[in-house]
Amino acid sequence: MDFVAQGFLPRRRRGAAVCWIALIVAAAIAMGSASARAQSAPDPEAARCQAMRTADFTGIPDAPSTVISATPMPQAGDVPARCQVVGFVNATIEFVVNLPVTGWNGKFAHVGSHFAHIGCTGAECGPAFTAAECDGPLKRGYACIVDDEGHKAPAGNESWAYQNLPAEADFAFRATHLSTLAGKEITARYYGKPPAHAYFLGCSDAGRQALVEAQKFPADYDGVVAGAPPVDYAANALTVLWNAAALLGPDGKSLFPAEPNKRFMQSDLQLLRKFVADKCDADEGVKDGVMPDPRLCRHFDPAELKCKGPKTAECLTEDQIAAARKIYGGPVNAKGEKLTTLGMVPGSEGNWAYSYLAEGGGPENVRQMRDNILKYLSVSADLSSPATDIDWEGAFKRAALQAALYDANNPDLRAFKAAGGKMIAFQGWSDHEVLPANIVDYYETVTKTMGGAAPTKDFFRLFMIPRMDHCGNGGGADKIEYLAAIENWVENGKAPDMLVGFDRKPTDDARYNIWPAESGYWLAQPWDKAASIGSRPVYPYPTQAKYKGAGDQTDAANWGPFEPKH
């Protein structure tokens, strides 16, 4: 354009105008070239991530690993951008390592595979693991790994274990340790230095994995959180099967049928649960149906609910009462002699039918559970017989082989303590899948082995949560920030003398929402206080919480420690 001819510039400035136009055009060309170069230049963070794909990890001692993908993942909500590395150890143990692109806190976390365990039935069993389980630690800046314990299987199908000793060994102890070695090395390679601290978090079978790490591989983690661990794994699985079989009547149908359109509310079991809560509400300063230690409830008899005439919603039949007594008592042989110390404690009744009969699945569910446990635990049995026709004494004896692999009941934790390890265990008193006696008996045995309560509490503390179901929910103050607690203990020397639990607002379908999608893996991150209806302190076992007698009963500040008399 002729700026002079158009009248924008006087003629005497024509030469200067030409110079300015030339400069503008040159600058535009230069900017365009720079933009093109920027667009074609590789993203350094993406390149750093993708370099993990071709890195050689086959030389990791005891854990030769192969990376099959390394993918830059963008920020998703409050989950930070990360490099997601997928690989295998020994070609059988799959893992996913999530590495924050920025803001790495210098630490490593392993979230255990909570779903993959024998005896599990229903939708809660699978998949074995998802990368999203690392969301909680990622939000705190952790590099985080999950693994599949060395096998793939659809929900409720444990056929992977049948005559497959290597896979059973992976599941029992090897996969967790080897994926830990791989994850730490990948983390160190990505950031150029090893993590300063490492933590293991898990509930259910992943709680067992936490105990295995402390018992067998004490150098792997500085701190572990073991939630609801099936310490005596084989005995717990057989006891769950005993409970399921007890709920079937002589006609093979459920003695506690579910109400239509009420997924978790079996009216007869809710009747029993309310009866027990009213009878056993302990002396904690308030009348709220909470039993701080259900073992102290010895003064109730389900026979008080026996129908005096035809069955109504306000009474139980003789068969229902007999079933409840069998579940409270635990497995026995033909002579009535106890086969295990495990038995259901009062307060868990509301979820029996859901957990053991899969929402009314009845005998078919019991048969599936029996096949998974008796066949894939390598216990020979006549699987053509009725689901309730089981040689219980023989089953417990033959399960000893798998107990040697799966059980995590070694109380000698001297090596873990000497390595500076700290452990927090937690368990819901109303748990219907992993019986509370598992961890209570283990903790008391550790206490004797380690020389008493004080030497044990130096490195290991157990928190029993009143009314909490399996890993969460159930009507108790179950939302607790365990990762923050174990961090504070390991890194600052502040032992958890008290934890504060928050009670979620009840919903129609909250009974088994253990792993809420809205918060990722909740063991690792703060609970939304606005989503709670109150709080209550939890003290290290055997100390309990007691209301001080004044103030809001739903506020943890108005409660204090109480030493019960057993």
KEBAFI-623326 format. One line per 4 residues: number of its first residue (from 1); their letters; for each residue z, y, x of C-alpha. Coordinates in nm, 4 decimals. Example, Ala and Ser with C-alpha at 12.3 -4.5 7.8 and 13.67 -1.06 7.14 Angstrom:
REM residues 2
1> AS> 0.7800/-0.4500/1.2300  0.7140/-0.1060/1.3670 $
***
This chain:
REM residues 566
1> MDFV> 0.0000/0.0000/0.0000  -0.0863/0.3541/0.1231  0.2463/0.5309/0.0801  0.0866/0.8675/0.1744 $
5> AQGF> -0.2027/0.8372/-0.0764  0.0428/0.7443/-0.3474  0.2484/1.0520/-0.2740  0.5626/0.8767/-0.1582 $
9> LPRR> 0.5434/1.0220/0.1963  0.3983/1.3446/0.3387  0.1004/1.3062/0.5772  0.2955/1.4273/0.8809 $
13> RRGA> 0.5198/1.1198/0.8555  0.2385/0.8723/0.8243  0.2858/0.7327/1.1762  0.6564/0.6836/1.1284 $
17> AVCW> 0.5994/0.5159/0.7925  0.3639/0.2669/0.9474  0.6281/0.1810/1.2068  0.8971/0.1338/0.9430 $
21> IALI> 0.6705/-0.0872/0.7339  0.5922/-0.3002/1.0370  0.9611/-0.3389/1.1093  1.0384/-0.4382/0.7500 $
25> VAAA> 0.7619/-0.6974/0.7470  0.8757/-0.8374/1.0812  1.2336/-0.8584/0.9620  1.1255/-1.0387/0.6450 $
29> IAMG> 0.9252/-1.2867/0.8483  1.2193/-1.3406/1.0828  1.4588/-1.3961/0.7916  1.2194/-1.6425/0.6339 $
33> SASA> 1.1916/-1.8332/0.9587  1.5703/-1.8422/0.9985  1.6088/-1.9636/0.6407  1.3546/-2.2379/0.6983 $
37> RAQS> 1.5318/-2.3417/1.0174  1.8677/-2.3455/0.8369  1.7252/-2.5609/0.5613  1.5737/-2.8027/0.8068 $
41> APDP> 1.8788/-2.8123/1.0385  2.1058/-3.1147/0.9770  2.4484/-3.0578/0.8202  2.6909/-3.1289/1.1056 $
45> EAAR> 2.9528/-3.2822/0.8745  2.6957/-3.5039/0.7068  2.5658/-3.6051/1.0472  2.9195/-3.6879/1.1644 $
49> CQAM> 2.9680/-3.9071/0.8587  2.6335/-4.0816/0.8871  2.7008/-4.1529/1.2541  2.9745/-4.3909/1.1392 $
53> RTAD> 2.7009/-4.6093/0.9915  2.5623/-4.6973/1.3332  2.8931/-4.6955/1.5231  2.9970/-5.0284/1.6716 $
57> FTGI> 3.3282/-5.1581/1.5382  3.2781/-5.5222/1.6299  3.5119/-5.4810/1.9245  3.8250/-5.4075/1.7198 $
61> PDAP> 4.0794/-5.6631/1.8481  4.1459/-5.9312/1.5819  3.9414/-5.7366/1.3248  3.5712/-5.7214/1.4219 $
65> STVI> 3.4169/-5.4994/1.1570  3.0736/-5.3978/1.0357  2.9995/-5.0734/0.8524  2.7299/-5.1076/0.5860 $
69> SATP> 2.7267/-4.7496/0.4584  2.8684/-4.4078/0.5399  2.8112/-4.1531/0.2658  2.9079/-3.7852/0.2454 $
73> MPQA> 3.0816/-3.7385/-0.0914  3.1079/-3.3882/-0.2425  3.4290/-3.2438/-0.3784  3.5045/-3.3737/-0.7280 $
77> GDVP> 3.7584/-3.1647/-0.9124  4.0638/-3.1490/-0.6890  3.9559/-3.4549/-0.4883  3.8247/-3.3094/-0.1624 $
81> ARCQ> 3.4863/-3.3709/-0.0014  3.5037/-3.6836/0.2103  3.3075/-3.9281/0.4184  3.3183/-4.2642/0.2431 $
85> VVGF> 3.2753/-4.5592/0.4781  3.2157/-4.9064/0.3336  3.2343/-5.2149/0.5507  3.3572/-5.5682/0.6075 $
89> VNAT> 3.6001/-5.7405/0.8403  3.4881/-6.0903/0.9415  3.2110/-6.0568/0.6801  3.4562/-6.1478/0.4012 $
93> IEFV> 3.7091/-5.8657/0.3610  3.5473/-5.5592/0.2087  3.7042/-5.2172/0.2537  3.6363/-4.8533/0.1696 $
97> VNLP> 3.7706/-4.5797/0.3965  3.7820/-4.2248/0.2613  3.7919/-3.9545/0.5308  3.8519/-3.5907/0.4247 $
101> VTGW> 3.5822/-3.3653/0.5713  3.8301/-3.0790/0.6181  4.2057/-3.0489/0.5930  4.2920/-3.3914/0.7351 $
105> NGKF> 4.6693/-3.4048/0.7669  4.6527/-3.6349/1.0683  4.7810/-3.9359/0.8711  4.6530/-4.2659/0.7297 $
109> AHVG> 4.7336/-4.4337/0.3974  4.6498/-4.7799/0.2649  4.6531/-4.8312/-0.1109  4.7005/-5.1995/-0.1938 $
113> SHFA> 4.4849/-5.4029/-0.4314  4.7227/-5.4159/-0.7260  4.4995/-5.6111/-0.9664  4.3937/-5.9159/-0.7654 $
117> HIGC> 4.6618/-6.1735/-0.8265  4.6784/-6.5251/-0.9648  4.8259/-6.5532/-1.3111  4.6946/-6.2110/-1.4142 $
121> TGAE> 4.5243/-6.2117/-1.7543  4.3460/-5.9524/-1.9592  4.1627/-5.6331/-1.8762  4.4350/-5.5143/-1.6383 $
125> CGPA> 4.3275/-5.7758/-1.3836  4.0106/-5.6213/-1.2536  3.8213/-5.5022/-1.0727  3.9974/-5.5956/-0.7501 $
129> FTAA> 3.9875/-5.2397/-0.6185  3.8108/-4.9079/-0.6557  3.7678/-4.6236/-0.4098  3.9256/-4.3907/-0.6677 $
133> ECDG> 4.2645/-4.5440/-0.5919  4.2628/-4.3235/-0.2821  4.2355/-4.0029/-0.4859  4.6092/-3.9337/-0.4732 $
137> PLKR> 4.6443/-3.9605/-0.0939  4.3133/-3.7756/-0.0457  4.4495/-3.4774/-0.2358  4.7350/-3.4703/0.0137 $
141> GYAC> 4.4947/-3.4714/0.3083  4.5188/-3.8388/0.4004  4.2513/-4.0645/0.5397  4.2819/-4.3562/0.2986 $
145> IVDD> 4.1625/-4.7163/0.2763  4.1447/-4.9765/-0.0009  4.0361/-5.3378/0.0383  3.9521/-5.6379/-0.1814 $
149> EGHK> 4.1920/-5.8916/-0.0247  3.8970/-6.1043/0.0807  3.7479/-6.2080/-0.2524  3.5480/-6.0960/-0.5546 $
153> APAG> 3.6174/-6.2253/-0.9034  3.5858/-6.1179/-1.2675  3.8992/-6.0310/-1.4590  4.1309/-6.3242/-1.5188 $
157> NESW> 3.9174/-6.5724/-1.3211  4.0939/-6.7082/-1.0152  3.8387/-6.9751/-0.9259  3.7820/-6.8060/-0.5893 $
161> AYQN> 4.1031/-6.9730/-0.4702  4.0066/-7.3295/-0.5614  4.0019/-7.5419/-0.2431  3.9313/-7.2263/-0.0428 $
165> LPAE> 4.2097/-7.1979/0.2127  4.0485/-6.9134/0.4152  4.0222/-6.6989/0.1008  4.3808/-6.7829/0.0079 $
169> ADFA> 4.4977/-6.6810/0.3551  4.3065/-6.3531/0.3219  4.4723/-6.2896/-0.0122  4.8161/-6.3954/0.1118 $
173> FRAT> 4.8439/-6.1796/0.4229  4.5373/-6.1551/0.6454  4.3133/-5.9124/0.4545  4.5745/-5.6377/0.4343 $
177> HLST> 4.6508/-5.6532/0.8059  4.2906/-5.6777/0.9254  4.1652/-5.3987/0.7010  4.4532/-5.1878/0.8335 $
181> LAGK> 4.3316/-5.2396/1.1904  3.9756/-5.1549/1.0884  4.0772/-4.8482/0.8882  4.2863/-4.7023/1.1672 $
185> EITA> 4.0070/-4.7452/1.4219  3.7451/-4.5913/1.1921  3.9791/-4.2990/1.1264  4.0403/-4.2478/1.4970 $
189> RYYG> 3.6678/-4.2638/1.5733  3.5799/-4.0112/1.3013  3.8427/-3.7523/1.3942  3.8564/-3.8183/1.7665 $
193> KPPA> 4.2239/-3.9136/1.7655  4.4417/-4.1808/1.6013  4.6538/-4.0997/1.2960  5.0039/-3.9772/1.3758 $
197> HAYF> 5.1627/-4.1702/1.0858  5.0573/-4.4549/0.8587  5.1857/-4.5499/0.5114  5.1221/-4.8386/0.2754 $
201> LGCS> 5.1500/-4.7892/-0.1028  5.1307/-5.0579/-0.3652  5.2580/-5.1954/-0.6926  5.2403/-5.5441/-0.8449 $
205> DAGR> 5.0635/-5.7752/-0.6002  5.0119/-5.4715/-0.3786  5.3911/-5.4419/-0.3737  5.3978/-5.7951/-0.2347 $
209> QALV> 5.1431/-5.6851/0.0254  5.3797/-5.4042/0.1275  5.6581/-5.6563/0.1868  5.4198/-5.8815/0.3807 $
213> EAQK> 5.3300/-5.5912/0.6083  5.6959/-5.5201/0.6847  5.7778/-5.8879/0.7334  5.4753/-6.0103/0.9310 $
217> FPAD> 5.3156/-5.6988/1.0846  5.5983/-5.4510/1.1442  5.3902/-5.2301/1.3750  5.1211/-5.1563/1.1142 $
221> YDGV> 5.3031/-4.8897/0.9120  5.5725/-4.6303/0.9628  5.6628/-4.6492/0.5959  5.5844/-4.8743/0.3013 $
225> VAGA> 5.6326/-4.8364/-0.0731  5.6675/-5.1725/-0.2480  5.6528/-5.1475/-0.6267  5.7326/-5.4422/-0.8554 $
229> PPVD> 5.6614/-5.7020/-0.5866  5.6404/-6.0706/-0.6919  5.8593/-6.1747/-0.3994  5.8723/-6.5406/-0.5042 $
233> YAAN> 5.5076/-6.5397/-0.5995  5.4576/-6.8980/-0.7144  5.7846/-6.9115/-0.9083  5.7064/-6.5811/-1.0792 $
237> ALTV> 5.3601/-6.7036/-1.1848  5.5029/-7.0250/-1.3279  5.7773/-6.8323/-1.5080  5.5174/-6.6064/-1.6703 $
241> LWNA> 5.3382/-6.9218/-1.7849  5.6685/-7.0606/-1.9191  5.7203/-6.7408/-2.1192  5.3686/-6.7548/-2.2624 $
245> AALL> 5.4066/-7.1185/-2.3653  5.7434/-7.0400/-2.5264  5.5743/-6.7943/-2.7631  5.3553/-7.0657/-2.9173 $
249> GPDG> 5.4869/-7.2491/-3.2208  5.4503/-7.6198/-3.3045  5.1130/-7.5424/-3.4638  4.9851/-7.3844/-3.1416 $
253> KSLF> 4.9761/-7.0349/-3.2894  5.1664/-6.7275/-3.1774  5.5215/-6.7031/-3.3089  5.4934/-6.3253/-3.2843 $
257> PAEP> 5.1525/-6.2276/-3.4266  5.0353/-5.8726/-3.3697  5.0183/-5.6310/-3.6586  4.6614/-5.5359/-3.7560 $
261> NKRF> 4.5362/-5.2206/-3.5816  4.8595/-5.1824/-3.3827  4.7629/-5.3038/-3.0420  5.1041/-5.2937/-2.8760 $
265> MQSD> 5.3407/-5.3069/-3.1707  5.4345/-5.6613/-3.2670  5.6882/-5.5842/-3.5380  5.9119/-5.8875/-3.4861 $
269> LQLL> 5.9356/-5.8238/-3.1138  6.0077/-5.4575/-3.1732  6.2827/-5.5668/-3.4117  6.4286/-5.7839/-3.1357 $
273> RKFV> 6.3973/-5.5085/-2.8789  6.5787/-5.2565/-3.0982  6.8509/-5.5098/-3.1708  6.9044/-5.5711/-2.8009 $
277> ADKC> 6.9000/-5.1991/-2.7176  7.1620/-5.1260/-2.9826  7.3827/-5.4077/-2.8583  7.3414/-5.3356/-2.4880 $
281> DADE> 7.3354/-4.9584/-2.4606  7.5546/-4.9332/-2.1530  7.8328/-4.6877/-2.0764  7.6237/-4.4166/-1.9096 $
285> GVKD> 7.7592/-4.1297/-2.1118  7.4943/-4.1134/-2.3846  7.3734/-4.3340/-2.6675  7.0014/-4.3591/-2.5971 $
289> GVMP> 6.9148/-4.7292/-2.5927  6.8738/-4.7274/-2.2142  7.0258/-5.0125/-2.0148  7.0844/-4.9063/-1.6515 $
293> DPRL> 7.1363/-5.2728/-1.5572  7.0342/-5.5185/-1.8323  7.2060/-5.8039/-1.6480  7.5347/-5.6599/-1.7708 $
297> CRHF> 7.4258/-5.7163/-2.1305  7.5887/-6.0479/-2.2110  7.7216/-5.9855/-2.5578  7.4182/-6.0258/-2.7809 $
301> DPAE> 7.2873/-6.3282/-2.9661  6.9384/-6.3276/-3.1228  7.0761/-6.5642/-3.3862  7.2293/-6.2596/-3.5542 $
305> LKCK> 6.8759/-6.1783/-3.6688  6.8205/-6.5181/-3.8288  6.6704/-6.5027/-4.1756  6.9133/-6.6006/-4.4487 $
309> GPKT> 6.6243/-6.6784/-4.6789  6.2455/-6.6257/-4.6710  6.0998/-6.4481/-4.3651  6.0988/-6.0677/-4.3881 $
313> AECL> 6.0288/-5.7838/-4.1467  6.4033/-5.7494/-4.0909  6.4776/-6.1004/-3.9637  6.3531/-6.3768/-3.7314 $
317> TEDQ> 6.2851/-6.7451/-3.7926  6.4616/-7.0266/-3.6080  6.1482/-7.0886/-3.4001  6.1310/-6.7227/-3.2978 $
321> IAAA> 6.4977/-6.7207/-3.1983  6.4518/-7.0406/-2.9974  6.1512/-6.8874/-2.8196  6.3503/-6.5759/-2.7265 $
325> RKIY> 6.6313/-6.7880/-2.5853  6.3848/-6.9882/-2.3750  6.2422/-6.6687/-2.2286  6.5799/-6.5147/-2.1519 $
329> GGPV> 6.6969/-6.8404/-1.9938  6.3924/-6.9091/-1.7772  6.2220/-7.2387/-1.6879  6.4219/-7.5601/-1.7032 $
333> NAKG> 6.3391/-7.9275/-1.6549  6.3645/-8.2024/-1.9133  6.7401/-8.2209/-1.8523  6.7869/-7.8504/-1.9149 $
337> EKLT> 6.8494/-7.7752/-1.5466  6.7230/-7.4385/-1.4188  6.4151/-7.4542/-1.1959  6.4360/-7.0957/-1.0695 $
341> TLGM> 6.6726/-6.8006/-1.0692  6.4054/-6.5963/-1.2460  6.4439/-6.5191/-1.6134  6.3605/-6.2323/-1.8455 $
345> VPGS> 6.6226/-5.9622/-1.8797  6.7023/-5.7937/-2.2119  6.4924/-5.4871/-2.2873  6.1446/-5.6240/-2.2159 $
349> EGNW> 6.0813/-5.7794/-2.5560  5.8340/-5.5244/-2.6881  5.5594/-5.6339/-2.4525  5.5946/-6.0122/-2.4491 $
353> AYSY> 5.3110/-6.0853/-2.6878  5.0736/-5.8359/-2.5267  5.1305/-5.9633/-2.1750  5.1633/-6.3350/-2.2391 $
357> LAEG> 4.9309/-6.3832/-2.5352  4.6763/-6.1096/-2.4576  4.6995/-5.9160/-2.7833  4.7027/-6.2198/-3.0071 $
361> GGPE> 4.4833/-6.4446/-2.7912  4.7423/-6.7157/-2.8458  4.6865/-7.0671/-2.7172  4.3483/-6.9893/-2.5611 $
365> NVRQ> 4.5073/-6.7252/-2.3405  4.7880/-6.9628/-2.2448  4.5315/-7.2282/-2.1533  4.3455/-6.9814/-1.9323 $
369> MRDN> 4.6695/-6.8739/-1.7671  4.7719/-7.2375/-1.7191  4.4370/-7.3247/-1.5604  4.4514/-7.0257/-1.3267 $
373> ILKY> 4.8048/-7.1015/-1.2145  4.8166/-7.4804/-1.2137  4.4658/-7.5427/-1.0841  4.4097/-7.2526/-0.8498 $
377> LSVS> 4.7634/-7.2602/-0.7157  4.6690/-7.6133/-0.6053  4.9112/-7.7734/-0.8480  4.7514/-8.0826/-1.0006 $
381> ADLS> 4.8004/-8.1119/-1.3740  4.6482/-8.2756/-1.6794  4.4488/-7.9779/-1.8045  4.3184/-8.1701/-2.1043 $
385> SPAT> 4.6648/-8.1782/-2.2589  4.7981/-7.9078/-2.4932  4.8795/-7.5805/-2.3236  5.2517/-7.6243/-2.3859 $
389> DIDW> 5.2642/-7.9844/-2.2591  5.3450/-7.9153/-1.8937  5.5584/-8.1073/-1.6451  5.7553/-7.8018/-1.5400 $
393> EGAF> 5.9675/-7.9698/-1.2766  5.6593/-8.1276/-1.1185  5.4725/-7.7952/-1.1311  5.7490/-7.6116/-0.9474 $
397> KRAA> 5.7667/-7.8820/-0.6813  5.3922/-7.8913/-0.6232  5.3689/-7.5110/-0.6102  5.5670/-7.5167/-0.2854 $
401> LQAA> 5.2466/-7.5337/-0.0788  5.1119/-7.2095/-0.2189  5.4561/-7.0533/-0.2130  5.4468/-7.0974/0.1656 $
405> LYDA> 5.1348/-6.8797/0.1706  5.1971/-6.6233/-0.1026  5.5728/-6.5659/-0.1133  5.7044/-6.2550/0.0597 $
409> NNPD> 6.0728/-6.3453/0.0750  6.1611/-6.3368/0.4455  6.4792/-6.1246/0.4600  6.4738/-6.0857/0.8388 $
413> LRAF> 6.3420/-5.7321/0.8795  6.4899/-5.6653/1.2223  6.1494/-5.6134/1.3843  6.0420/-5.3663/1.1145 $
417> KAAG> 6.3647/-5.1703/1.1508  6.3441/-5.1761/1.5317  5.9916/-5.0335/1.5088  6.1337/-4.7392/1.3144 $
421> GKMI> 5.9894/-4.8548/0.9820  6.1205/-4.7283/0.6488  6.0738/-4.8963/0.3125  6.1193/-4.7892/-0.0482 $
425> AFQG> 6.1006/-5.0588/-0.3155  6.1029/-4.9882/-0.6876  6.1070/-5.2031/-0.9982  6.1227/-5.1514/-1.3728 $
429> WSDH> 6.4138/-5.3254/-1.5398  6.1931/-5.3960/-1.8433  5.9084/-5.5478/-1.6424  5.7632/-5.8476/-1.8229 $
433> EVLP> 5.5079/-5.9531/-1.5584  5.7022/-5.9411/-1.2340  6.0560/-6.0352/-1.3210  6.3181/-5.7893/-1.1892 $
437> ANIV> 6.5262/-6.0708/-1.0396  6.2542/-6.1031/-0.7730  6.3324/-5.7827/-0.5891  6.7044/-5.7624/-0.6732 $
441> DYYE> 6.7726/-6.1033/-0.5213  6.5539/-6.0188/-0.2217  6.7292/-5.6887/-0.1569  7.0709/-5.8492/-0.1765 $
445> TVTK> 6.9572/-6.1235/0.0624  6.8198/-5.8638/0.3057  7.1528/-5.6814/0.2857  7.3389/-5.9964/0.3923 $
449> TMGG> 7.0855/-6.0745/0.6640  7.0816/-5.7253/0.8129  7.4605/-5.7010/0.8351  7.5626/-5.5183/0.5201 $
453> AAPT> 7.4796/-5.2312/0.2884  7.4937/-4.9503/0.5447  7.2611/-5.1072/0.8066  7.0177/-5.1968/0.5273 $
457> KDFF> 7.0153/-4.8515/0.3673  6.9330/-4.7075/0.7096  6.5743/-4.8266/0.6595  6.5361/-4.9955/0.3173 $
461> RLFM> 6.6292/-4.8664/-0.0282  6.5648/-5.0152/-0.3703  6.5292/-4.8111/-0.6898  6.5616/-4.9901/-1.0244 $
465> IPRM> 6.4110/-4.7865/-1.3099  6.5720/-4.8322/-1.6551  6.3283/-4.9176/-1.9379  6.0262/-4.9073/-1.7089 $
469> DHCG> 5.7621/-5.1766/-1.7656  5.5307/-5.3229/-1.5046  5.4724/-5.0473/-1.2461  5.5121/-4.7743/-1.5077 $
473> NGGG> 5.5620/-4.6654/-1.8688  5.7863/-4.8370/-2.1193  5.9970/-4.5417/-2.2283  6.1752/-4.4704/-1.8994 $
477> ADKI> 6.1594/-4.1849/-1.6501  5.9040/-4.3713/-1.4411  5.6835/-4.1038/-1.2804  5.8256/-4.0607/-0.9305 $
481> EYLA> 5.6663/-3.9137/-0.6171  5.7143/-4.2076/-0.3831  5.4747/-4.0990/-0.1102  5.6529/-3.7663/-0.0712 $
485> AIEN> 5.9846/-3.9528/-0.0505  5.8724/-4.1962/0.2192  5.7076/-3.9123/0.4164  6.0289/-3.7125/0.4128 $
489> WVEN> 6.2267/-4.0134/0.5307  5.9905/-4.1107/0.8134  5.8934/-3.7659/0.9366  6.2067/-3.5610/0.8677 $
493> GKAP> 6.4797/-3.8227/0.8731  6.5851/-3.7409/0.5153  6.6727/-4.0666/0.3436  6.6132/-4.0719/-0.0352 $
497> DMLV> 6.9659/-4.0542/-0.1747  6.8160/-3.9740/-0.5148  6.4694/-3.9684/-0.6697  6.3803/-3.7799/-0.9868 $
501> GFDR> 6.1739/-3.9591/-1.2473  5.9801/-3.7891/-1.5249  5.9248/-3.9447/-1.8655  5.5708/-3.9035/-1.9998 $
505> KPTD> 5.5070/-3.7894/-2.3537  5.4436/-4.0990/-2.5673  5.0934/-4.1688/-2.6943  4.9488/-4.4351/-2.9203 $
509> DARY> 4.8078/-4.6264/-2.6256  5.0447/-4.5464/-2.3392  5.2247/-4.8802/-2.3060  5.0111/-5.0088/-2.0242 $
513> NIWP> 4.8437/-4.6989/-1.8829  4.9761/-4.7732/-1.5349  4.7010/-4.6060/-1.3377  4.6161/-4.2878/-1.5336 $
517> AESG> 4.2672/-4.1686/-1.4460  4.3703/-3.8076/-1.4789  4.5950/-3.8273/-1.1738  4.4433/-4.0982/-0.9577 $
521> YWLA> 4.6913/-4.3276/-0.7915  5.0102/-4.1690/-0.9211  5.2397/-4.3160/-0.6571  5.0950/-4.0630/-0.4183 $
525> QPWD> 5.1049/-3.7322/-0.5995  5.3210/-3.5045/-0.8123  5.3583/-3.5716/-1.1797  5.2579/-3.2958/-1.4188 $
529> KAAS> 5.5974/-3.1708/-1.5328  5.4388/-3.0155/-1.8426  5.3293/-3.3641/-1.9514  5.6871/-3.4944/-1.9520 $
533> IGSR> 5.9586/-3.4975/-2.2138  6.2433/-3.5008/-1.9663  6.3721/-3.6204/-1.6332  6.6450/-3.8442/-1.4991 $
537> PVYP> 6.7696/-3.9216/-1.1497  6.7402/-4.2670/-0.9975  6.9777/-4.3706/-0.7212  6.9498/-4.6445/-0.4588 $
541> YPTQ> 7.0580/-4.9829/-0.5949  7.3252/-5.0649/-0.7042  7.4223/-4.7041/-0.7869  7.3293/-4.5932/-1.1390 $
545> AKYK> 7.2905/-4.2584/-1.3138  7.5514/-4.1330/-1.5590  7.5474/-3.8289/-1.7841  7.7979/-3.5620/-1.6745 $
549> GAGD> 7.8957/-3.4860/-2.0328  7.7469/-3.1386/-2.0724  7.4016/-2.9846/-2.0835  7.0594/-3.1107/-2.1788 $
553> QTDA> 7.0593/-3.4904/-2.1645  6.6888/-3.4915/-2.0766  6.7447/-3.2850/-1.7619  6.8125/-3.4740/-1.4383 $
557> ANWG> 7.0414/-3.1935/-1.3225  7.3001/-3.2996/-1.5800  7.3330/-3.6529/-1.4445  7.5176/-3.7887/-1.1432 $
561> PFEP> 7.5765/-4.1145/-0.9529  7.7882/-4.3935/-1.0972  7.9039/-4.7157/-0.9299  7.9049/-4.9976/-1.1882 $
565> KH> 8.1527/-5.2813/-1.1894  7.9807/-5.6180/-1.2090 $
***
